[in-house]
Amino acid sequence: MLKIQLLCAAGVSTSLLMAKMKEQAALNGEEVIISACPVTEIEENIANADVALIAPQVAYLKAKSRKIADTHGVPVEVISMKDYAHCNGAAVLDLAHSLSGK
């Protein structure tokens, strides 16, 4: 089971994307755990994740987030603006799979 941590600013748009990702996972017949939190709370939430994906509006915090995630062996990447804006759950789920190797 793939565990994805979404990192965002406030969570409004990210909750829409998270719903689309869960919908796509269900269509694929796969079990995933997807949670979202503000990027400022990465230290409290990263330990149980397989991969962390950062919302584009907080992409400037990628280096800081990666430093924290690296201590837990969790890959980090920024979600593309296009996929985020269109709530493309399939593409973001694919990104999570490719980063995690699962």
Order of alpha helices (4+ residues) and beta strands (2+ residues): beta-alpha-beta-alpha-beta-alpha-beta-alpha-alpha
